């Protein structure tokens, strides 16, 4: 899992049937100090996240498995909204 912040949304008029109805969001990957860590990416939203939310996401095969139809072309999927981070 990776940490990120939702910075926007993406609209696609055409999608493959396996991701039809899935919201696409732009996510800025973050490091453990919540600083930008790389280029933004497009992620499928499985938890109804929105702009400004701190989220965690998965990539690779796990991204596809997190969606209702597990055989799909997803590279990244948001799987949770972060409420709090407690570092010791």
Secondary structure, DSSP 8 states (H G I E B T S, - for coil): -EEEEEEEEE--S---GGGTT--EEEEEEE-TTS-B-S--EEEEESS---TT-EEEEEETHHHHHTSSSSSS--SEEEEEE-------
